[in-house]
Amino acid sequence: MDACKASASPGLYFLALSALVTGARRGELLGLRWNQVDVEKGEAYLVASVTKTKRARTLIWAGPAFEELHRWAKVDESLVADSPVFPSLKNPRKPLVNLQKYWEIAREAAGDNMRWRDWRHQCGTYLAMSGMNAFMIADVLGHTSTLTTQRYVHMTTESKREALRTVFG
């Protein structure tokens, strides 16, 4: 996250944080327009036609991502409602299309081999580790089946140990 924050792309940090916290796919985030976002509530409505599963859903920003959404909305307030939330650096009326260059630079600076989609996996894993059930995790990630969600949740030995200690003392 620190490498994303230090990136030459001013939106990379907010985009990565949004991917982690909302569990949204890269394309869903890059396609977001301000008229889909309720900044005060920290929500964005995705219509069915823009989701992979063709099912509408709501993204929720919480914690530091909610604060960053407010900061980012103020930076972008001069743009009209149908402007992209994550605009191109060359033309702010068009969405960011290719973040690969900035992502690769941030990954290298962090000494990490993380893939972009790993943010979604992290979101699912954090939700599971905090005790959320599979149906909630599937809903957040936009899955139609909890079987798909299983591939996104990576429990650690310590989280399993803690769960068993909670149940069995």
C-alpha positions in Angstrom: 0.0 0.0 0.0 2.9 2.4 0.8 4.3 1.9 -2.7 0.9 2.6 -4.2 0.7 5.8 -2.2 4.1 6.9 -3.4 3.3 6.1 -7.0 3.5 8.7 -9.8 -0.2 7.8 -10.5 -2.1 9.8 -8.0 -5.1 7.4 -8.1 -3.2 4.1 -7.6 -3.4 4.2 -3.8 -7.1 5.0 -3.7 -7.7 2.3 -6.4 -5.7 -0.4 -4.5 -7.4 0.6 -1.2 -10.8 0.4 -2.9 -10.0 -3.0 -4.4 -9.0 -4.3 -0.9 -11.9 -2.8 1.0 -14.8 -3.2 -1.5 -13.7 -6.5 -3.0 -14.5 -5.1 -6.4 -12.9 -6.3 -9.6 -10.4 -4.0 -11.4 -12.8 -3.4 -14.3 -15.7 -2.6 -12.0 -13.6 0.0 -10.2 -12.1 1.5 -13.4 -15.6 1.8 -14.9 -17.1 3.7 -11.9 -18.5 7.1 -12.6 -19.2 9.7 -9.9 -22.9 9.6 -10.5 -22.9 5.9 -9.3 -21.2 6.9 -6.0 -22.9 8.3 -2.9 -19.9 9.8 -1.2 -21.7 10.6 2.1 -22.7 7.0 2.5 -19.5 5.6 1.1 -21.4 3.5 -1.4 -21.4 2.9 -5.2 -24.1 1.1 -7.1 -22.9 -1.3 -9.8 -25.6 -2.0 -12.4 -25.8 -5.6 -13.6 -24.4 -4.8 -17.1 -21.0 -3.8 -15.7 -20.4 -6.8 -13.4 -18.9 -10.1 -14.4 -21.8 -12.1 -13.0 -24.4 -9.7 -14.5 -25.9 -9.1 -11.1 -26.2 -5.6 -9.6 -24.5 -4.9 -6.3 -23.4 -2.2 -4.0 -19.8 -1.5 -3.1 -19.1 -0.2 0.4 -16.1 1.9 1.4 -15.2 1.6 5.1 -12.5 2.8 7.5 -9.5 4.5 5.8 -11.0 3.8 2.4 -14.1 5.8 3.3 -11.9 8.7 4.4 -9.9 8.4 1.1 -13.1 8.4 -0.9 -14.0 11.7 0.7 -10.6 13.1 0.0 -10.6 11.9 -3.6 -14.1 13.3 -4.2 -12.9 16.7 -3.2 -9.9 16.5 -5.5 -12.3 15.6 -8.4 -15.2 17.9 -7.5 -14.6 20.1 -10.6 -15.6 17.3 -12.9 -19.2 16.5 -13.9 -21.3 13.7 -12.5 -20.6 11.2 -15.3 -16.8 11.6 -14.9 -14.8 8.5 -14.0 -13.9 8.1 -10.4 -10.5 6.8 -11.6 -9.6 9.1 -14.5 -6.9 8.8 -17.1 -3.9 11.0 -16.4 -4.0 12.4 -19.9 -7.8 13.1 -20.1 -9.7 13.3 -16.9 -13.0 12.9 -18.8 -11.9 9.3 -19.7 -11.4 6.4 -17.4 -8.0 5.0 -16.5 -7.5 2.1 -18.8 -4.1 0.8 -18.2 -2.6 0.9 -14.7 -0.2 -1.9 -15.4 2.9 0.4 -15.7 2.2 2.1 -12.4 1.3 -1.2 -10.7 4.6 -2.8 -11.8 6.6 0.1 -10.6 4.8 0.0 -7.2 5.3 -3.8 -6.9 9.0 -3.4 -7.7 9.4 -0.6 -5.2 7.7 -2.8 -2.5 9.7 -5.8 -3.4 6.5 -7.8 -3.9 5.1 -10.1 -6.5 1.5 -9.5 -5.7 -1.0 -9.6 -8.6 -3.7 -7.0 -8.8 -6.5 -9.6 -8.2 -4.8 -10.5 -4.9 -6.5 -7.4 -3.4 -9.9 -9.3 -3.8 -8.4 -12.4 -2.3 -7.2 -10.3 0.7 -10.6 -8.8 1.1 -12.2 -12.3 1.2 -9.5 -13.6 3.6 -9.8 -10.6 6.0 -13.6 -11.0 6.0 -13.3 -14.7 6.8 -10.7 -14.1 9.5 -13.0 -11.6 11.2 -15.8 -14.2 11.4 -18.0 -13.3 8.4 -19.9 -16.2 6.9 -19.5 -17.5 3.4 -22.7 -15.9 2.1 -21.6 -12.4 3.3 -18.2 -12.9 1.7 -19.7 -14.1 -1.6 -22.0 -11.1 -1.6 -19.2 -8.6 -1.0 -17.1 -10.2 -3.7 -20.0 -10.4 -6.1 -19.9 -14.2 -6.4 -23.1 -16.1 -7.3 -21.8 -19.2 -5.5 -20.0 -19.8 -2.2 -18.0 -22.4 -4.1 -16.3 -19.6 -6.0 -15.7 -17.8 -2.7 -13.8 -20.7 -1.4 -11.0 -20.0 -3.9 -10.7 -16.4 -2.6 -10.5 -17.1 1.1 -7.1 -18.2 2.4 -7.2 -19.0 6.1 -3.9 -19.0 8.0 -3.0 -21.6 10.5 -3.2 -19.0 13.3 -6.8 -18.0 12.3 -7.8 -21.7 12.4 -6.1 -22.1 15.8 -7.9 -19.0 17.1 -11.3 -20.3 15.8 -10.8 -23.7 17.4 -9.7 -22.1 20.7 -12.8 -19.9 20.6 -15.1 -22.8 20.2 -13.4 -25.5 22.3 -11.5 -23.3 24.7 
